[in-house]
Amino acid sequence: MTTRSVGPKGQVVIPKHMREALALKAGVEVIFELREKEIIIKKPKINDNYAEYFITTASAKLKKPVNIKELLEDEVNERAGLC
C-alpha cells in the first residue's frame, strides 16, 4: 500500500509505478468514483470509437479535424503510384 498527502488544492500525485501500470500520462483522463468511504480512480473504458474518445480528451490536439479515411486513401494511392 502506498500513501500520499493531499496538497493545498486537493491534489494527490499518483505513484509512478501505478501510472506506468495503467499507462497514465499527462493529459490522460481518469474517472473518479466514490464508493462509501473510498475514492476509486480508473481509466475510462473505450467501448466504441477510439477516435471519438481521443477527440474528447483534454490532451493537446490538432488545430483542425483530419479525415483519416481520406488520409489513408491518399497514402494507398501514392504508394501505388496513382498520384
matplotlib code that plots the C-alpha trace (Angstrom):
import matplotlib.pyplot as plt

x = [0.0, 1.3, 0.3, 0.4, -0.6, -3.3, -1.9, -3.5, -5.5, -6.8, -4.3, -2.7, 0.2, -0.5, 2.7, 4.9, 4.6, 0.8, 0.8, 3.1, 1.0, -2.1, -0.2, -1.4, 0.5, 0.0, -3.4, -5.0, -8.4, -9.4, -12.7, -13.3, -15.9, -17.0, -17.8, -18.9, -15.7, -13.3, -12.3, -11.7, -9.6, -9.8, -9.2, -12.4, -13.4, -13.4, -16.4, -17.0, -14.9, -11.4, -11.1, -14.1, -12.7, -9.4, -11.1, -12.9, -10.0, -8.1, -4.7, -3.3, -4.9, -4.6, -5.9, -8.2, -10.0, -8.3, -10.2, -8.4, -10.2, -9.1, -5.6, -5.3, -6.7, -4.1, -1.4, -2.5, -2.8, 0.7, 2.3, 0.5, 1.8, -1.6, -0.8]
y = [0.0, 3.4, 6.6, 10.2, 13.6, 15.8, 19.1, 22.5, 22.4, 18.9, 17.3, 13.9, 12.5, 9.0, 6.9, 6.3, 2.5, 2.8, 5.4, 3.1, 0.1, 1.9, 3.9, 7.1, 10.0, 13.8, 14.7, 11.2, 11.5, 9.3, 8.6, 9.3, 7.1, 7.5, 4.2, 4.7, 6.0, 5.2, 7.0, 4.8, 6.2, 4.4, 4.8, 5.2, 2.2, 2.8, 0.9, 2.2, 4.7, 5.3, 8.3, 9.9, 9.2, 10.8, 13.9, 14.4, 14.1, 17.0, 16.4, 18.7, 18.0, 19.1, 22.5, 21.3, 18.0, 15.3, 12.9, 9.7, 7.8, 10.3, 10.4, 6.6, 6.6, 9.2, 7.1, 4.0, 5.9, 7.4, 4.1, 2.5, 5.4, 6.7, 10.3]
z = [0.0, -0.9, 0.9, -0.4, 1.2, -0.2, -1.3, -0.5, -3.8, -3.1, -5.5, -5.0, -7.1, -8.4, -7.6, -10.7, -10.6, -10.7, -13.5, -15.6, -14.9, -16.3, -19.0, -17.4, -19.0, -18.8, -20.4, -20.0, -18.4, -15.4, -13.8, -10.0, -8.3, -4.7, -3.1, 0.5, 2.1, -0.8, -3.9, -6.9, -9.8, -13.1, -16.8, -18.9, -21.0, -24.7, -25.9, -29.4, -31.3, -30.2, -32.5, -30.8, -27.4, -28.4, -29.7, -26.5, -24.1, -22.6, -24.1, -26.8, -30.2, -33.8, -34.6, -37.3, -38.0, -40.1, -42.3, -41.5, -44.3, -46.9, -45.5, -45.8, -49.3, -50.4, -48.9, -50.7, -54.0, -53.5, -52.8, -55.8, -58.0, -58.8, -57.8]

ax = plt.figure().add_subplot(projection="3d")
ax.plot(x, y, z, "-o")
ax.set_aspect("equal")
plt.show()
